[in-house]
Amino acid sequence: MAHFITDACIACGSCQPECPVDCISEGDIYVIDADACTDCGACADVCPTDAIEAK
């Protein structure tokens, strides 16, 4: 079960440095590589718009 980023993402970059397995890619809306995600939730904890959810 991986986390994913919704359209509420404002591409602020807060989540990317928090990921221990470096599976978040930059873009207009950031993207989490579901195959690499360990479901730790560190990214979701720092997201200012609550755009990161668990599948």
C-alpha positions as semicolon CSV with decimal commas, in nm:
position;residue;x (nm);y (nm);z (nm)
1;M;0,000;0,000;0,000
2;A;0,160;0,323;-0,114
3;H;0,085;0,690;-0,067
4;F;-0,018;0,909;-0,360
5;I;-0,039;1,281;-0,426
6;T;-0,373;1,439;-0,520
7;D;-0,453;1,742;-0,734
8;A;-0,441;1,953;-0,417
9;C;-0,059;1,950;-0,450
10;I;0,088;2,298;-0,487
11;A;0,438;2,164;-0,573
12;C;0,594;2,333;-0,270
13;G;0,858;2,060;-0,230
14;S;0,803;2,001;0,143
15;C;0,749;1,628;0,096
16;Q;1,050;1,540;-0,120
17;P;1,330;1,575;0,139
18;E;1,125;1,379;0,394
19;C;1,111;1,062;0,183
20;P;1,365;0,807;0,315
21;V;1,365;0,611;-0,013
22;D;1,369;0,914;-0,249
23;C;1,059;0,807;-0,444
24;I;0,897;1,150;-0,492
25;S;0,948;1,322;-0,828
26;E;0,909;1,694;-0,899
27;G;0,654;1,835;-1,141
28;D;0,350;2,060;-1,163
29;I;0,206;1,806;-0,920
30;Y;0,460;1,588;-0,744
31;V;0,440;1,211;-0,801
32;I;0,519;0,919;-0,569
33;D;0,662;0,601;-0,723
34;A;0,419;0,346;-0,579
35;D;0,662;0,058;-0,632
36;A;0,931;0,227;-0,423
37;C;0,709;0,381;-0,154
38;T;0,746;0,213;0,186
39;D;0,422;0,369;0,319
40;C;0,603;0,541;0,606
41;G;0,384;0,853;0,584
42;A;0,665;1,102;0,646
43;C;0,566;1,296;0,335
44;A;0,201;1,320;0,439
45;D;0,300;1,452;0,781
46;V;0,465;1,762;0,631
47;C;0,226;1,838;0,343
48;P;0,072;2,183;0,402
49;T;-0,232;2,111;0,181
50;D;-0,297;1,752;0,295
51;A;-0,251;1,643;-0,069
52;I;-0,087;1,312;0,019
53;E;-0,311;1,016;0,095
54;A;-0,270;0,643;0,149
55;K;-0,420;0,411;-0,111
